[in-house]
Amino acid sequence: MEQKRQKAARGNPNAPGFQWTRRIIALSSVGAIIVAPILAAIFMPGLPISYGFAEAVGGFMFFTSATDALVWTTGTGIVIGPVHTHLVYAIAGMYFGSSVVK
């Protein structure tokens, strides 16, 4: 019963609602994460832009394991951080991954 409902919900990825939802998610995330900081850097060059990334801390060879710590860095100008590259990869995978599977 559960599988039938899941199949009915995911059954038609070419439905207009599915395509519009995918487009809205992609465009809003590109606008908020990529376009807005670039426009801010162009119109306000001195504006500091902070971004965080995970960095391995600690660990010595195979005796102890390293842990991830969130490191925040501030830059000025056009900053391309790890979140930008991950977002582009995710959107490319969302659009091109379905055509590769078929």
TAZIFEN-V508276 format. One record per backbone hydrogen bond with DSSP energy under -0.5 kcal/mol. NH is the residue of the N-H (numbers start at 1). CO is the residue of the C=O. Records with the same first field share a line. If there is no record, write none. Layout:
NH: CO, CO
//
This chain:
5: 1
6: 2
7: 3
8: 4
9: 5
10: 6
11: 7
13: 11
15: 12
19: 15
20: 16
21: 17
22: 18
23: 19
24: 20
25: 21
26: 22
27: 23
28: 24
29: 25
30: 26
31: 27
32: 28
33: 29
34: 30
35: 30
36: 31
38: 34
39: 35
40: 36
41: 37
42: 38
43: 39
44: 40
47: 44
49: 75
50: 48
51: 73
53: 71
55: 69
57: 67
60: 64
63: 60
64: 60
67: 57
69: 55
71: 53, 69
73: 51
75: 49
77: 47
79: 77
80: 78
81: 79
84: 81
85: 81
86: 82
87: 83
88: 84
89: 85
90: 86
91: 87
92: 88
93: 89
94: 90
95: 91
96: 92
97: 93
100: 96
101: 97
102: 98
//
